[in-house]
Amino acid sequence: MRIGVLTSGGDAPGMNACIRAIVRAAISRGHEVVGIYRGYAGLLREEFFTDENGLQLMNLRSVSDISRRGGTILHTSRCQEFYTDDGVRKAAEILRRNNIQALIPIGGDGTFRGAVALARFWDGQIVGCPGTIDNDLMGSDYTIGFATAVQTAVEAVDKLRDTADAHERMFLVEVMGRHSGYIALYTAIAAAAEIACIPETPTDIKEIVDRLRALKARGKTSVMMVVAEGDERGGAANLHKALCEHGCPYEARILALGHLQRGGSPVPQDRILASRLGNYAVDAILQGKSGVMAGEQKGELTLTPFEDTFAGHRPVPQAYVNLLETLAT
């Protein structure tokens, strides 16, 4: 069997470890792997990985020593053409012409929406792996890249704490999460921040200012606030403006971490998760499965239909929200 693998959408630390697991698991079972560059856009342009002998196949050496590297050796992109039936039909024909019988896309909800569309025109098997730092997919307790993104954000907040203490200021640190507060909440707890603003909970400016005044009255000279970019107030800059208008008692500075959170060498947790899910995706294909995402829930490997992975919003754990509130106050 020839199995295609691609990475699509935003990059996430651990994607390379997942690619390595897929290639080595498939080869060990006697199958071939076709690497597809630049996600669905590369598929439409037939941009396939070529080995040192000119063959359009990945081999054991192709993935040697890549688990520790951030990004993705197959590169990634977003593809507007894939939102059209003509684009998806073209992709299906390319897969058939190249005798690719199964596909493992690594990415987030946009990647899996593309997989659902592809399945309408292609009879090959599709099993996905969740590669997104947002941790916003149903069907897996954690997604590949989330742990590293939190680690990066925590390191940044820890460093900012030093200068916040030195200058007796408040910092508003904006982290990624357009629709999900997972990174912000986990970062706030791990970095001992006083406040986290996330899409899942209401951001009451007056309540925050009252809390800041209480901290000031207790003699607290510096404050760290972690803000998800998708907070209903519109991110850290808008939140800062609103706080100032309501009498924020601290001089404040803003730092948006942005794409910094996507880069860097993946932490062991992401490497292990990616390796397990890549290997499991190959096993699922060989067992005849299709239209599903490989995930890990409560320590067990699971398969979830693509449509279910993005059907609803994945809430942050209320226990973690309560924990932050308790520890910060």
Secondary structure, 3 states (H helix, E strand, C coil): CEEEEEECCCCCCCHHHHHHHHHHHHHHCCCEEEEECCHHHHHHCCCECCCCCCCCCECHHHHCCCCCCCCCCCCCCCCHHHHCHHHHHHHHHHHHHCCCCEEEEEECHHHHHHHHHHHCCCCCEEEEEEECCCCCCCCCCCCECHHHHHHHHHHHHHHHHHHHHHHCCEEEEEECCCCCCHHHHHHHHHCCCCEEECCCCCCCHHHHHHHHHHHHHCCCCCEEEEEECCCCCCCHHHHHHHHHHCCCCCCEEEEECHHHHHCCCCCHHHHHHHHHHHHHHHHHHHCCCCCEEEEEECCEEEEEEHHHHCCCCCCCCHHHHHHHHHHHC
